[in-house]
């Protein structure tokens, strides 16, 4: 439905994303060949590096699923190169993990170690990014609560000052009157 709508709107980006999402559904269902068809269609019309990146990594995963390691290696390497170019830690993590697993399965331990190290570095970067975001969120929450407390204190002081002024006015009017 979304795919048809994007085609009618002539939204190439939307169509590429819809095809990629259909491929993801097939991949999760372990229907690797259908996933590959959709990823390749997305790749053929996707013009930006982000679309290509996701298609490369997903194609690597799908080809690995059917045991076509040469194709899986090709697309994982392509995906890793684009991920590093775009500084996409999540995609670097996925691509390096696929490369590590394939090389390990093929008993190519030198390359397995190389990509395992890249996989761990990407994993650490992802973890650090998540922790930094959580820290910033907590810091913002703390600063907001602190300001709300300051506002409450200022409002209390203002109310106290207003009461003092009212009492003075009453005292003055009582002493004059």
C-alpha positions as CSV (number, residue, x, y, z in Angstrom):
1,X,0.0,0.0,0.0
2,X,2.8,2.4,0.9
3,X,4.8,1.3,-2.0
4,X,1.9,2.1,-4.4
5,X,1.3,5.5,-2.8
6,X,5.0,6.4,-3.1
7,X,5.0,5.4,-6.7
8,X,1.9,7.5,-7.5
9,X,3.5,10.4,-5.7
10,X,6.7,9.8,-7.7
11,X,8.7,9.8,-4.4
12,X,11.8,7.8,-5.3
13,X,13.1,8.0,-1.7
14,X,9.8,6.9,-0.3
15,X,9.6,4.0,-2.8
16,X,13.2,2.9,-1.9
17,X,12.3,3.0,1.8
18,X,9.1,1.0,1.3
19,X,11.0,-1.6,-0.7
20,X,13.7,-1.8,1.9
21,X,11.0,-2.2,4.6
22,X,9.4,-5.0,2.7
23,X,12.8,-6.6,2.4
24,X,13.2,-6.3,6.2
25,X,9.9,-8.1,6.7
26,X,11.0,-11.0,4.5
27,X,14.4,-11.1,6.2
28,X,12.8,-11.4,9.7
29,X,10.7,-14.2,8.3
30,X,13.8,-15.9,7.0
31,X,12.5,-15.6,3.4
32,X,16.0,-14.5,2.3
33,X,15.4,-14.7,-1.5
34,X,12.4,-12.4,-1.4
35,X,14.3,-10.0,0.9
36,X,17.2,-9.9,-1.6
37,X,14.8,-9.0,-4.5
38,X,13.4,-6.1,-2.5
39,X,16.7,-4.9,-1.2
40,X,18.1,-4.9,-4.8
41,X,15.1,-3.0,-6.1
42,X,15.6,-0.5,-3.3
43,X,19.3,-0.2,-4.0
44,X,18.6,0.3,-7.8
45,X,16.4,3.3,-7.2
46,X,17.8,4.7,-3.9
47,X,20.0,7.6,-4.8
48,X,21.4,8.8,-1.5
49,X,24.1,7.1,0.5
50,X,21.8,6.4,3.4
51,X,19.5,4.3,1.3
52,X,22.5,2.5,-0.2
53,X,24.0,1.9,3.2
54,X,21.0,0.1,4.6
55,X,20.5,-1.9,1.5
56,X,24.2,-3.0,1.4
57,X,24.1,-4.2,5.0
58,X,20.7,-5.9,4.7
59,X,21.8,-7.6,1.4
60,X,24.9,-8.9,3.2
61,X,22.7,-10.4,6.0
62,X,20.3,-11.9,3.5
63,X,23.0,-13.5,1.4
64,X,24.7,-14.8,4.5
65,X,21.3,-16.4,5.4
66,X,21.3,-18.4,2.1
67,X,25.0,-19.3,2.4
68,X,26.2,-17.1,-0.4
69,X,29.2,-15.9,1.5
70,X,31.0,-14.2,-1.5
71,X,28.0,-12.0,-2.1
72,X,27.5,-11.4,1.7
73,X,31.2,-10.4,2.0
74,X,30.9,-8.1,-1.0
75,X,27.8,-6.2,0.3
76,X,29.1,-6.2,3.9
77,X,32.3,-4.6,2.8
78,X,30.4,-2.0,0.7
79,X,28.1,-1.3,3.7
80,X,31.0,-0.9,6.0
81,X,32.8,1.5,3.7
82,X,29.7,3.7,3.4
83,X,28.9,3.4,7.1
84,X,32.4,4.6,7.9
85,X,32.1,7.4,5.4
86,X,28.8,8.5,6.9
87,X,30.1,7.9,10.5
88,X,27.1,5.5,11.1
89,X,28.1,3.5,14.1
90,X,25.0,1.3,14.0
91,X,25.6,0.2,10.4
92,X,29.3,-0.2,11.0
93,X,28.4,-2.4,13.9
94,X,26.1,-4.6,11.8
95,X,28.4,-4.8,8.8
96,X,31.5,-5.6,10.9
97,X,29.6,-8.3,12.8
98,X,28.5,-9.9,9.5
99,X,32.1,-9.8,8.2
100,X,33.4,-11.2,11.5
101,X,30.9,-14.1,11.5
102,X,31.5,-15.0,7.9
103,X,35.3,-15.0,8.3
104,X,35.1,-17.0,11.5
105,X,32.8,-19.6,9.8
106,X,35.3,-19.8,6.9
107,X,38.2,-20.3,9.4
108,X,39.9,-17.1,8.2
109,X,40.8,-16.1,11.7
110,X,43.1,-13.2,10.8
111,X,40.2,-11.3,9.0
112,X,37.8,-12.5,11.7
113,X,39.9,-10.8,14.3
114,X,40.2,-7.7,12.2
115,X,36.4,-7.4,11.8
116,X,35.7,-8.5,15.4
117,X,37.8,-5.5,16.5
118,X,35.9,-3.2,14.2
119,X,32.7,-4.7,15.5
120,X,33.7,-4.1,19.1
121,X,34.8,-0.6,18.4
122,X,31.5,0.2,16.7
123,X,29.6,-1.4,19.6
124,X,31.6,0.7,22.1
125,X,30.8,3.8,20.0
126,X,27.1,2.9,20.0
127,X,27.1,2.3,23.7
128,X,28.9,5.6,24.3
129,X,26.5,7.5,22.1
130,X,23.5,6.0,24.0
131,X,25.1,6.8,27.4
132,X,25.9,10.3,26.3
133,X,22.3,10.8,25.2
134,X,21.0,9.4,28.4
135,X,23.4,11.6,30.4
136,X,22.2,14.7,28.5
137,X,18.6,13.7,29.1
138,X,19.2,13.3,32.8
139,X,21.2,16.6,32.9
140,X,18.3,18.4,31.2
141,X,15.8,16.9,33.6
142,X,18.0,17.9,36.5
143,X,18.4,21.5,35.3
144,X,14.7,21.8,34.6
145,X,13.8,20.5,38.1
146,X,16.4,22.9,39.6
147,X,14.9,25.9,37.7
148,X,11.4,24.8,38.8
149,X,12.5,24.7,42.4
150,X,14.1,28.2,42.0
151,X,10.8,29.5,40.5
152,X,8.9,28.0,43.4
153,X,11.3,29.6,45.9
154,X,11.0,33.0,44.1
155,X,7.2,32.7,44.1
156,X,7.3,31.9,47.8
157,X,9.5,34.9,48.5
158,X,7.2,37.1,46.4
159,X,4.2,35.9,48.3
160,X,6.0,36.6,51.6
161,X,6.9,40.2,50.4
162,X,3.3,40.8,49.3
163,X,2.0,39.7,52.7
164,X,4.5,41.9,54.4
165,X,3.4,44.9,52.3
166,X,-0.3,44.1,53.0
167,X,0.5,43.9,56.8
168,X,2.3,47.3,56.6
169,X,-0.5,48.8,54.7
170,X,-3.0,47.5,57.3
171,X,-0.8,48.7,60.1
172,X,-0.4,52.1,58.6
173,X,-4.1,52.4,57.9
174,X,-4.9,51.3,61.5
175,X,-2.5,53.7,63.0
176,X,-3.7,56.7,60.9
177,X,-7.3,55.8,61.2
